[in-house]
Amino acid sequence: MTAQDLAVFNVAVVGAGPSGFYAAGALLRRCPWAEISLIERTPAPYGLVRYGVAPDHPSLKLVTTLYEKIGRDPRVTFFGNTQLWRDLTISEVLATHHAVILATGTPQDRTLGVGDQGVTGLYRASQIVGWYNSDPSHSNFTPRFGAGRVCVFGHGNVAADIARILLAPIERLSGTDISDRALTALQHKPVRDLYLIGRRGPGATRFTPPVIAELVDIPGVEVVIDDPDEQGDDDTQTEISSNVAKDVLEILRGAAQRPRRSLDRRLRIMFRSRPKVIRNDNGLVCVELARDRRSGSDASSILCDAVITATGFGLVGPLWNSLQVIDGALSNRSGQVVDRHGHPISGLYTVGWAARGASGTIGTCRSDAERLVQLILGSASLSTRSATGGHSALTRKLQKNGHHVINFEHWLQIDRVERELGAAAGRPRAKISTAAQMLEAARTFASEN
Ligand SMILES: Cc1cc2nc3c(=O)[nH]c(=O)nc-3n(C[C@H](O)[C@H](O)[C@H](O)COP(=O)(O)OP(=O)(O)OC[C@H]3O[C@@H](n4cnc5c(N)ncnc54)[C@H](O)[C@@H]3O)c2cc1C
């Protein structure tokens, strides 16, 4: 007996980011009698496509057209503004669904591990990205860039996105869905000197070629790159692990060889540099670095207004009784969640960044979700799980607690309001930036209909 033998296959998907939507879409396609409860912490769906992808990359957000189609499907019930472990327990969700898929992403930032807690002016990537993307989880956060000298730690695409947004000409940003707060701040207090600092050499960065090519080509920004071959060509060559890394290195070499021009704003890309100490110094932030050289390591320091760490994301456990987190991801075997003894937990699955850790693109989430759904539909044990109620049981439970659920109709209303507000300002949308305002927009809609 598999899911194919059930009259209704109740599945809960927790997390309405790309992985959650791709998993829901694959289930609807392969198992037309599936009914899906899509549970999302924030009032708005789409996860990091809405709150991560940079505002100046609107074409990447077109995938939401597909997600919207899935969300509108009558077999999907969207529970927005509903957080697992806060509004519902995992036992409640497991008891009411044949399968539960955790697609919650990896919301926590990795730290630099140099005892930088409590340093004023030190920010995490999620805060900065949330600030410019109007993420309600960061609606009270305002970074201060002072005279505009900023260090960004990390040599991956998130660090590059942050650097590009902070250095972009304001007219490039003003036609995007960037938050008003970030736009105003960057207009009045621009970032002028940005140091992009990485631990390893230029052959071992985690940038992708289009992202680094765009970064070294921002109009009005002078680019200064540590000599990519400073350690000697051999060291750099041995670092290269893929064709992607090779292409990135070529772009860096090309940019390093360009004639220097003195411009108002500067981007300096530094390799093989590790933070030793980050501390406050007379209202500024002092970053002490150890830089690996052929002859050993030398020390240098940078006095700046702010430091941003963009060195990856992960999950921090424990989440629920026996669930465990390993290397920033939920412990699982091909998507089947296992307990701390390595035993599969019946009916519990995971996908996307929650399952693999914070790596891979939106496209990777799609292939991961397809594989997981195949595994679930082939599982012989699911149909024997007693699962009663599905989405109706969750609705009853949440109503009993007086919880305000945002359903997909409410979200479409919020979406309409944002687009209208944006159009009035010549922008694709003006995102509503607090959960309370989103709930208000949804309430207005509910009372009018
Ligand atoms: C800053 C940044 C920029 C990026 N830019 C690009 C890019 O340009 N191109 C690209 O291809 N990829 C990009 N990525 C990667 C891409 O965003 C990820 O591959 C993808 O979003 C991962 O999808 P996910 O569904 O696994 O996780 P997420 O997108 O994080 O979605 C998880 C969802 O789960 C919800 N959730 C979390 N906990 C709970 C809970 N307890 N209860 C209910 N819901 C919960 C969250 O609110 C969220 O909506 C970027 C990532 C970041 C961080």
The ligand as an SDF file (V2000), in Angstrom:
LIG
                    3D

 53 58  0  0  0  0  0  0  0  0999 V2000
   20.4800   36.7860    0.2030 C   0  0  0  0  0  0  0  0  0  0  0  0
   20.1910   35.6320   -0.7320 C   0  0  0  0  0  0  0  0  0  0  0  0
   20.1490   35.8620   -2.0990 C   0  0  0  0  0  0  0  0  0  0  0  0
   19.8970   34.8120   -2.9580 C   0  0  0  0  0  0  0  0  0  0  0  0
   19.8670   35.0490   -4.3030 N   0  0  0  0  0  0  0  0  0  0  0  0
   19.6330   34.0260   -5.1570 C   0  0  0  0  0  0  0  0  0  0  0  0
   19.6250   34.2610   -6.5620 C   0  0  0  0  0  0  0  0  0  0  0  0
   19.8480   35.3990   -7.0150 O   0  0  0  0  0  0  0  0  0  0  0  0
   19.3610   33.1880   -7.3900 N   0  0  0  0  0  0  0  0  0  0  0  0
   19.1250   31.9310   -6.8910 C   0  0  0  0  0  0  0  0  0  0  0  0
   18.8800   30.9750   -7.6710 O   0  0  0  0  0  0  0  0  0  0  0  0
   19.1540   31.6850   -5.5610 N   0  0  0  0  0  0  0  0  0  0  0  0
   19.4020   32.7060   -4.7010 C   0  0  0  0  0  0  0  0  0  0  0  0
   19.4570   32.4570   -3.3530 N   0  0  0  0  0  0  0  0  0  0  0  0
   19.2370   31.0760   -2.8950 C   0  0  0  0  0  0  0  0  0  0  0  0
   17.7250   30.7640   -2.8350 C   0  0  0  0  0  0  0  0  0  0  0  0
   17.0710   31.8260   -2.2040 O   0  0  0  0  0  0  0  0  0  0  0  0
   17.5380   29.4410   -2.0880 C   0  0  0  0  0  0  0  0  0  0  0  0
   18.0970   28.4120   -2.9010 O   0  0  0  0  0  0  0  0  0  0  0  0
   16.0740   29.1090   -1.8380 C   0  0  0  0  0  0  0  0  0  0  0  0
   15.3310   30.2180   -1.3910 O   0  0  0  0  0  0  0  0  0  0  0  0
   15.9650   28.0160   -0.7680 C   0  0  0  0  0  0  0  0  0  0  0  0
   14.6030   27.7000   -0.6960 O   0  0  0  0  0  0  0  0  0  0  0  0
   13.9240   27.0160    0.5680 P   0  0  0  0  0  0  0  0  0  0  0  0
   12.4860   26.9260    0.2280 O   0  0  0  0  0  0  0  0  0  0  0  0
   14.6400   25.7760    0.9040 O   0  0  0  0  0  0  0  0  0  0  0  0
   14.1640   28.0530    1.7750 O   0  0  0  0  0  0  0  0  0  0  0  0
   13.5940   29.5190    1.9690 P   0  0  0  0  0  0  0  0  0  0  0  0
   13.5520   30.2770    0.7040 O   0  0  0  0  0  0  0  0  0  0  0  0
   14.3730   30.0810    3.1070 O   0  0  0  0  0  0  0  0  0  0  0  0
   12.0860   29.2970    2.4390 O   0  0  0  0  0  0  0  0  0  0  0  0
   11.7840   28.7700    3.7060 C   0  0  0  0  0  0  0  0  0  0  0  0
   10.4170   29.2640    4.1480 C   0  0  0  0  0  0  0  0  0  0  0  0
   10.0720   28.6030    5.3690 O   0  0  0  0  0  0  0  0  0  0  0  0
    9.4890   29.5280    6.2540 C   0  0  0  0  0  0  0  0  0  0  0  0
    9.6630   29.0390    7.6300 N   0  0  0  0  0  0  0  0  0  0  0  0
   10.8110   28.9660    8.3450 C   0  0  0  0  0  0  0  0  0  0  0  0
   10.5760   28.4410    9.5620 N   0  0  0  0  0  0  0  0  0  0  0  0
    9.2500   28.1730    9.6180 C   0  0  0  0  0  0  0  0  0  0  0  0
    8.4040   27.6390   10.6260 C   0  0  0  0  0  0  0  0  0  0  0  0
    8.8670   27.2430   11.8120 N   0  0  0  0  0  0  0  0  0  0  0  0
    7.0730   27.5220   10.3590 N   0  0  0  0  0  0  0  0  0  0  0  0
    6.5650   27.9040    9.1630 C   0  0  0  0  0  0  0  0  0  0  0  0
    7.3410   28.4250    8.1660 N   0  0  0  0  0  0  0  0  0  0  0  0
    8.6600   28.5420    8.3890 C   0  0  0  0  0  0  0  0  0  0  0  0
   10.2710   30.8140    5.9770 C   0  0  0  0  0  0  0  0  0  0  0  0
    9.5680   31.9560    6.4340 O   0  0  0  0  0  0  0  0  0  0  0  0
   10.4050   30.7540    4.4590 C   0  0  0  0  0  0  0  0  0  0  0  0
    9.3060   31.3550    3.8110 O   0  0  0  0  0  0  0  0  0  0  0  0
   19.6950   33.4970   -2.4600 C   0  0  0  0  0  0  0  0  0  0  0  0
   19.7570   33.2720   -1.0850 C   0  0  0  0  0  0  0  0  0  0  0  0
   20.0010   34.3360   -0.2190 C   0  0  0  0  0  0  0  0  0  0  0  0
   20.0850   34.0680    1.2580 C   0  0  0  0  0  0  0  0  0  0  0  0
  1  2  1  0
  2  3  1  0
  2 52  2  0
  3  4  2  0
  4  5  1  0
  4 50  1  0
  5  6  2  0
  6  7  1  0
  6 13  1  0
  7  8  2  0
  7  9  1  0
  9 10  1  0
 10 11  2  0
 10 12  1  0
 12 13  2  0
 13 14  1  0
 14 15  1  0
 14 50  1  0
 15 16  1  0
 16 17  1  0
 16 18  1  0
 18 19  1  0
 18 20  1  0
 20 21  1  0
 20 22  1  0
 22 23  1  0
 23 24  1  0
 24 25  2  0
 24 26  1  0
 24 27  1  0
 27 28  1  0
 28 29  2  0
 28 30  1  0
 28 31  1  0
 31 32  1  0
 32 33  1  0
 33 34  1  0
 33 48  1  0
 34 35  1  0
 35 36  1  0
 35 46  1  0
 36 37  1  0
 36 45  1  0
 37 38  2  0
 38 39  1  0
 39 40  1  0
 39 45  2  0
 40 41  1  0
 40 42  2  0
 42 43  1  0
 43 44  2  0
 44 45  1  0
 46 47  1  0
 46 48  1  0
 48 49  1  0
 50 51  2  0
 51 52  1  0
 52 53  1  0
M  END
$$$$
